[in-house]
Amino acid sequence: MAPLYQLDRIRHHYNGHTVLAIDDWTLSAGSITGLVGANGCGKSTLLKLLGFVERPAEGEILFNGRRTTPMDDATRRTVVLLPQESHLLKRTVFANVAYGLRVRQDRHQERERVAQALEWVGLPADAFARRPWFALSGGEARRVALAARLVLRPQVLLLDEPTTSVDGASAQRMKAAALYAHRQWGTSLIVASHDLAWLHEICHDVIHLFAGRILGTGLQTLLFGPWLDLGAGRVAMALTDGQRFVALRPAEQADAAVAAIDPRRLTLLCSDQAPSQAQAIMEGILSSLTLDPRAGGINASVTVGHTEFRVHLPADHPALAGLTPGRAARIAYAPEDVRWYA
């Protein structure tokens, strides 16, 4: 069976500036993939290319094993994109959600399908279907935009910062609706988001983008420097609270290098536990604890300054006893376990 997407030597430019450079990337069908990275790293551009809204300046994207192009009818019927700013048509909620079905001339049980899509995003049709577009809150408008994609039952749903600037209730409804599509129809989800806790909870893989490149995958924490040379083969990055993240000096390009630490290489210390001499320690605040349904165990997030470190622990780890979000936590790691991307 062919992969869902195959990207080969992709380059994309805006105003002569390269914003995306991916040599090789393959994505399986039925997966949930997260895209993370700072603003401007290429997440939105990558989603536009995967949604066949734009054509890459260089390279090739295969979808289901075949070449395709922007506006290709067969592909556009199976891949939908919810962009960061999803403007509604100046029509009723019903007309907005039904628009895609009508463009496809697929009006079989249209009223029931629109009502069902609105229900998935928590907007009952009897209360919302006749509302004009301008009578919606920001969160409601965002949910209507998602319902307009879900009603098409796509093979691939691309979500660009789906829960940014919406209220908590809307964010939860949108998350639940996206996961419903994945469970019910096997829809592949590709989600660009700063909501790391949600991505790490639901995604089969997380892709880290930096300056248009894929730096790595998984739940690893990335640190971008600048790096201070400590001597004796070590460097450090100053965190915003005055603490330092210490690592062995990279072989080359120390100033431009990006450090990565795997969650399994970090551990929580018990309140009375002393670290080994080989370990570096950081003190922070436990921000979340989530179950890892795939690997088993617990994923903990510890915020040190403005940096969030992910820690993977067995469920019976002694440091978890009585520990709740908001409490102080100490994390330890060996500097030699830090990996580098140049």
N, C-alpha and C positions, 0 to 999 in steps of 0.2 A: 504494500500500500504506500503510495507516494506521501511525503510529508505535506502538511497544510501549506507552509510557506518555505521557500528556499531562496535566500538572498545571496547573490554572488557579485562581489566587487562593486558594491553600491557606493556611489558618490552623489551628493546633492549639494547645489550651490544656491545662494541668494546674493545678488549684487556682487558676484565674483568671490564671495567668501564661502568656503566649504563648511557646511553645517552638519553633514552626515558622512561618515566614512566607515562602512561595514564591509569587511572583506568576505566574511562567510558566516551565515547564521541560518539554522534550520529550526522550524517550529512544528510540533506535532499537532494533529487534529485532536479536538476534545480537551485541550489543555487550558489552564488558567495561568496567564503570564503577566507579571507585573513589570512596569518600566519605572525606574527611579533615577533621580539625578537632579542637579540644580537647575533652576530656570535657565533656558537657553542651551541646554545640553543636547537637544535634538529629539526629545520625546514626541512633541507634537508633529514634527516633520516626519518622523518614522511612522506614526499612525496615519498620516496622510498618504504616505507611499503604500502602506499595507492596506489602506482603504481604497486604493486606486483612484484617489482624488487628484494626485499629481503623479507625473512620470519621473523616475530618477534621472538625473543628468547623465549618469554613467552606470553601467552594470545592468543586471537582470534580476527580476523577481518572478519566480515560478509559483503559481497557486494551484494546488491540487495536481501538481506535476505538469502543468502546461503554462505557456507564456500567455500573459494577458496585458491589457493596456487600460489606461483610464477611460471611463465611460463604457467599457465593455459590458453589454447588457447581461450576459450570463453571470459574470462575476458580481456586478452591482446588485443583482438580485439575491446574492448569498452573503455579501459583506456590507455591514452598515457601520457608520462612524457617528458617535456623539461627540462633537467638538466642544472645546471649552466654553464657547459662547454659542448656544443653540437658539437662534432667533426663531420665534414662532411666526407662522403665517397670520395675517390680519383677518382671522376667521374665528369660528367657535372652536372650543376644545375638541369636539367631535370631528370637525372638518380637518383639524390639524392631525389627529391620530389616523384618520381614514385616508389622508392624502396619498400615502405610499401605495395603499391598496388600489386606489382609483387610477393612479398612474400606471399600475400594472394591469389594469382592467380586471381586477380580481375582487369583485364585490359580493361574492358568495357569503351569506350570513354576516354581512359587513357590520350591522348594528351589534350583533352579539360579540363579534371579535373585538370591536373597539371597546365595548363595555368591559370585556375580560382584560384587555390590556390596561385599561385605566384602573381596574381592580388590583392588578399586579403591583402598581405603583402607589396604591393606597388612595386613589381618587375615585370614589363611587360615581358611576355614570349618572345616576339620577340627580346628583348634586353638582356635577361638573360638566357634563357633556354639552350643555347649552350655553355655558359661560363664554363670553368673548375673551379673546386673548389678553386684552388689557386689564381684565378684572382678576388676574392671577398674581399671587405673590411670586417672588423670585424662586423660592423652592418649589412651588406648584408648577410654574412654567418649566422648570428643569425636569420635573417628573413627567409632564406632558410630552416633552421632547423625547424622553426615554421610552414612554409608551408608544410613541409614533414609530420607534425602531423595533420594539418588541413585538408589535402586532404583525410584523413581517416574518417572525420566527427565523431569524438569520442563522446561517452556519457560523458566521464570525461576527462578534460584537466588539467594536473598538471603542473604548471609553477614555476620553481625555479629561483628566481631573474632574470626574463626574460629581463629586460631592463638595467641591470648593465653593465657598460663598453661599451655601445653603444651610438651612437650619438643621439641627440634629435629627429631628423626626424625618425630614425629607431625605437626609443622608442615609439613615437606616433603611427606609423604604426602597431607595434606589439600590442599595447593596443587596437587599433581599431579592429584589426583582431580577437583578443580573444573575445571581446564583440560581434562582428558579429556572431561568432560561438554560443555564448550563446543565442542571439536573434533569430538566424535563425533555429537552431536545438535543442535548449534547453540544450546545453552542460553545464554541471556543471563545474565551474572553481574553482580551489584551487590554490591560488597564494601566494608564499612566496616572500616578497619584503621589501626593506627598503624605498620604495617610498610611504610614509604614505599618502600623499595627494591623490594619485591615489587610493590606497586601500580604504580609507575612502569615496571616491567619488562613487566607483562602488560596494563595497561589501555589501552583506546582513548582514554579520557578520564578525568580526575580532577576531581571536584567539591569545591571548598573551601567548607565550612560554617562560619559564625561567628554565634553567638547566633541560630540558627534560620534564617539567611538564606544564600543562595548568593552568595558573594563573587566567585567566578570559577572558571574551569576551567583545566585543563592542569597542567603540571609546575611552575608558578611557586612561588616561596617567598613566604610571607606573614609580615609582621612587624607586631606589634600594639602597639608602643610600650611605655611612655609615651615621648613625644617631647620632646627638649630643643631649645629655639630657639637656634640658633647665630648668628643675625643674618645679614645679607646674603642673606636669602631661603632659608636652609637650616635643616634640623632634623636631629637625630640620635637614634638609639636606642642606649642602652648595652647591649652584649652582656655575657654573664656573665664573660668573661675580661678585661674592661677595654677591649676594642676598641669602636669605634662604627660603626654603619651609618648613612651620611649620605645624605640625599635633599633635593631641592628642597622647599620648604615647600608643603603643600597649600593650595588656595585657601580652604577653609573647614574648620572643626571639626578643627583640628590635633590636639587632645588625643584625640579619638575615632577618628581616621582609621586605616585599616589600609593598610600599604604592600605592594606586590607587585612582585617583580622576576622577569622572564622568564628561563629558563635560557639562552636565546640572547643575552641581554644581559650575561651574565657570561662571563668568560674566565679560563683558567688562565695564569699567567705562568711562563715558563721561569725557571730558577734565577738566571740572570744578566740577566734582562730588566727594564728600568726601565719603569714605567708612563708613560703620557702625563700631562701636567699636568691634563687634564680628568678623569682617572680617580681613583676612590677605591680603596684597597687594604685587604684583610683577610687575615690569616694564620690558617690552620687546619690540620686534619688530613684527608687524603683518606680517606674511610670506605668508598667503594665505586666500582667502575667496571663499568658494564653496557652491553651492546650495545643500541642502539635499532633493533629490527627493522623498525619502520614508517618512521621518518624517516631512518634511516641515521645513522651516526656513533656517538658514545659519550656516555652520560650519566654524569657524575661527581657524586659527593656529597662535599662538603667541609664538615666540622663546625667551626664557629667558636663557641667557648663551648659553649652548649647548642643552638645554632641550626644546622640542616642546610640548606645552600645547594645547589641543583641547578644543574649547569652542563652545557650541551649543546655538544659539540665535534665537529669533523670527525675521522674516525678517524686521519688523518695529522697531527694537531696536534702541533707539536714539543714542547710541554710534557708530553705523555704519554710521551715516550721514557724508559724506565726508571722510571717512576712507578708505585708499587704502593700498595694500601691500607695505611694506618698511617704513611705518610710525610707530612712537612710539605708544605703546598701554599699558594700565594698565589693569591687570586682578585681580579680587578679589574672595575670597572664604572663607568659614567658616572652620577652622581646624577640627571641629567635623564631617565634611562631608567626610573626608578622610577615606577610608576603608583599611584594612590590610590583606595581605596574609603572612602566616608564612612559 
